[in-house]
Amino acid sequence: MVTQYWPDRETAPRDISPYTIPEEDRHCIRENIVEAIIHSPELIRVQLTTCIHHIIKHDYPSRWTAIVDKIGFYLQSDNSACWLGILLCLYQLVKNYEYKKPEERSPLVAAMQHFLPVLKDRFIQLLPDQSDQSVLIQKQIFKIFYALVQYTLPLELINQQNLTEWIEILKTVVNRDVPNVSLFVISYITKHKYLV
């Protein structure tokens, strides 16, 4: 419903306007969707991240600048249970600007000037922890960083010092031993010839 009825639509003067979600309802959704993503189980979270992607596409930064404040609040929280959900929200923000020209990315760059150092600190904090949840959060941070720099290296954000720090983090992850759980899965796949 959000993907279909969120954007405003232009109509000819005599035509009946197509249905769109009323602004009061949009405001309510914008106010609560971030928290819903943080607290939802995975299957629902997937659907909600699709919704927030469309909301960001149509409303950020013109109608919804508050998402940056919410992301900042939850990223800096010491409650690690909310990190994955908020990283998924941030990833959707970055994905909306992934293919845009550098001059069109200024709202993202402004937001990431605050978030990139926090992401790096969170990653460093999580490096010693190889639990499934920690590794999932680390992967999501890498996905955000990759989407940010994949097609355009924003020099306002990335300088020689912090690029070196990110490369060192990547080297640390690549040089880790593969967890036993992963080895079990790989041997199972190889044994049952599911590997193509």
C-alpha positions, 0 to 999 in steps of 0.5 A: 500500500505504501509503495503504491499510494504514497507519492502525490500524483498529478491529474488533469483539472477535470479528472478524478484524483487517484487515491493517495495516503492522506498527509495525516496518515503519512505523518503518523507512519513517518513518526513510527516506522523507524521504531517499528523496524527496530522492534519487528521480527525479521519477516515483518522488518523486510516488508517495513524496510521496503516501505521506508525505502519508498517513503525516503525516496518521496519525502527525504529531505523535503518532508522528512528531515527527522529521519536523520535525527532518529537514525543518529539517536539510535546509532548512538544508543548503547542498546545493541538490540536496536542497531540492526534495525536502525542500520537497515533504515540507514541503508535504505537512506544510502540506497536512495542516493546510490546512483545519483550524481555527486551534486545530487547527493548533498543531503546524504553527504550531510547526514553521513558526516555525522554517521560515518564516524559512529559506524566506524566506532560501532564496527570497531566495538563489535570486532571482538564479538563473533556472535551471529548478531554481531557479524550480521551488524558488521555486515550491514555496516559494510553494506552501507559503506559499500553503497556509499562509495561504490560509484562515487567517492565523496571526498567530503566524507572520505579522506586518506586517514579514514579510508585507511581506517576502513581498509584496516577494519576490512583487513581485520575481518578478512584475516579472521578465521572462518567460524566453525558454524560456517565450516559445518554449512560449507561441508554440508553443502559440499557433501550433498552437492548443492554447490553449483 
